[in-house]
Amino acid sequence: MAVIQEAWIGGVSTRKVDDLVQTMGLSGISKSTVSKPCKDIDDRVHEFLDCPLAGEWPDLWLDATYLKVRQGGRINSVAR
């Protein structure tokens, strides 16, 4: 199921997932078998997107300047 979900997230159509599964040496699967775990992902994403953002959410901003520095005879990009 993880391969099916990963393929779907990567943009593989439900129709092409069957070919992918067969390439992996497994027997073919129906479109509805592909659609169910993918619908589960959609449901979880929508649940996350619809949850309220109550309370405080601290922010941490980091910034750096990258300089070329010679270290051990090599030139490296180092954050300062």
Contacts in CASP RR format, 6 or more apart in sequence:
PFRMAT RR
TARGET T0000
AUTHOR 0000-0000-0000
METHOD contacts of the structure
MODEL  1
MAVIQEAWIGGVSTRKVDDLVQTMGLSGISKSTVSKPCKDIDDRVHEFLD
CPLAGEWPDLWLDATYLKVRQGGRINSVAR
1 37 0 8 1.000
3 20 0 8 1.000
3 21 0 8 1.000
3 24 0 8 1.000
4 17 0 8 1.000
4 21 0 8 1.000
4 29 0 8 1.000
4 34 0 8 1.000
4 37 0 8 1.000
4 38 0 8 1.000
5 37 0 8 1.000
5 38 0 8 1.000
5 41 0 8 1.000
7 16 0 8 1.000
7 17 0 8 1.000
7 20 0 8 1.000
8 14 0 8 1.000
8 17 0 8 1.000
8 34 0 8 1.000
8 37 0 8 1.000
8 38 0 8 1.000
8 41 0 8 1.000
9 41 0 8 1.000
12 20 0 8 1.000
14 31 0 8 1.000
14 34 0 8 1.000
14 35 0 8 1.000
14 38 0 8 1.000
15 31 0 8 1.000
17 29 0 8 1.000
17 34 0 8 1.000
18 28 0 8 1.000
18 29 0 8 1.000
18 30 0 8 1.000
18 31 0 8 1.000
18 34 0 8 1.000
21 27 0 8 1.000
21 28 0 8 1.000
21 29 0 8 1.000
22 28 0 8 1.000
64 79 0 8 1.000
64 80 0 8 1.000
65 79 0 8 1.000
65 80 0 8 1.000
66 77 0 8 1.000
66 78 0 8 1.000
66 79 0 8 1.000
66 80 0 8 1.000
67 77 0 8 1.000
67 78 0 8 1.000
67 80 0 8 1.000
68 75 0 8 1.000
68 76 0 8 1.000
68 77 0 8 1.000
68 78 0 8 1.000
69 75 0 8 1.000
69 76 0 8 1.000
69 77 0 8 1.000
69 78 0 8 1.000
70 76 0 8 1.000
71 78 0 8 1.000
END
